[in-house]
Amino acid sequence: MRLDRFLKVARIIKRRTLAKKVCDRGMVTVNGRPAKASTVLKPGDIVFVCLGSKTYHFEVLKLDEHPPAGLAASLYRPLEAQTGAGAEEEG
């Protein structure tokens, strides 16, 4: 699954277009390397997302194209304290 798609379905970022912009600006790394929106994720990958004052550091546990809202958080495991439940849209 593409990185931008995963960020959206896991409800880390609200919109896929915003997820793509964040990736294009170099604010996302996968396994310690800068990642493009098209980076293909697999279970076990370590992702770090920096959105201003909010940071997300997590391990991908499973990939699901259409998870129910209540199960979206089960797609990943937080690796350190995170701030916020989802990214706010940029203007």
Sequence and secondary structure as in RCSB ss.txt:
>XXXX:A:sequence
MRLDRFLKVARIIKRRTLAKKVCDRGMVTVNGRPAKASTVLKPGDIVFVCLGSKTYHFEVLKLDEHPPAGLAASL
YRPLEAQTGAGAEEEG
>XXXX:A:secstr
 BHHHHHHHTTSSS HHHHHHHHHTT EEETTEE  TT B  TT EEEEEETTEEEEEEE    SS  GGGGGGG
EEE S    SS     
